[in-house]
């Protein structure tokens, strides 16, 4: 009897293990194999001597990072943008998911899903040129519109004050589609009898959303938010480097920790300092997700990740 159960178990799970294998291999190659290279963060890397032959410098790379006059600005930008992205991104995605669910009988669902996913599928390079088409110095769509309204043209790529709003709008436009489909999948799984009971009690559409849909989405929202918090010290490099067209005049609001790492690698050729910044991002993100998960666990144990 035990042998039969074991064979049955093996047959059922074999396909699942086979499906999981490519993901595990990718995870191992990209996330675990490079781990020994973290020692670079504590060394002054020398190409001739290699990773293990390069001299140790202890915490000097980290000290340089904190002494840099731009560090506070980069951390502020990284945390500030990500906080806004997480807050507005989830609100917009949930709103779109709910709208898609309640309007599914009045529209072509597949066509709508395809349309909202298109921005997410576009590469950052394409997105940067789409943005430039709107903001171009002379012939941009927005400047032409301003001229037609009797206003002066705006030099978008030299005026830093506009870019927090521009970057936020570009991020939301590019990412809300994927997130909304994720939430939509959860909304579809909510028991329809709950909506029927709510309607029987006289609940209108707004009350149905508040008392049925949002409670059903609670665990998904918490999980997605926790995963996003874990990456709060990382940013979309392309969004902050390519979309602003690498303009140094607006770097005060576009430079983040990821841009700092890239510049140290390509302009200063300092691998040790770049590695130190990346190491710090990972450690701080790990600590933050532990703290947030602990808070969630105290409030609602079942909603915590672990």
Buried (B, 14 or more C-beta within 10 A) or exposed (E): EEEEEEEEEEEEEEEEEEEEEEEEEEEEEEEEEEEEEEBBBBBBBEEEEEEEEBEEBEEBBBEBBEEBEBBEBBBEBBBEBBEBBBEBBBEBBBBBBBBBBBEBEEEEBEEBBEEBBEBBEBEBEEBBBBBBEBBBEEEBEBBBEBEEEEEEBBEBBEEBEBBBEBBBEBBBBBBBBBBBBBBBEBBEEBEEEBBEBBBEEEBEEEEBBEBBBBEBBEBBBBBBBBEBBBBBBBBBBBBBBBBBBBBEEBBBBBBBBBBBBBBBBEEEEBBBBBBBBBBBBBEBBEEBBEEBBEEBBEEEEEBBBE
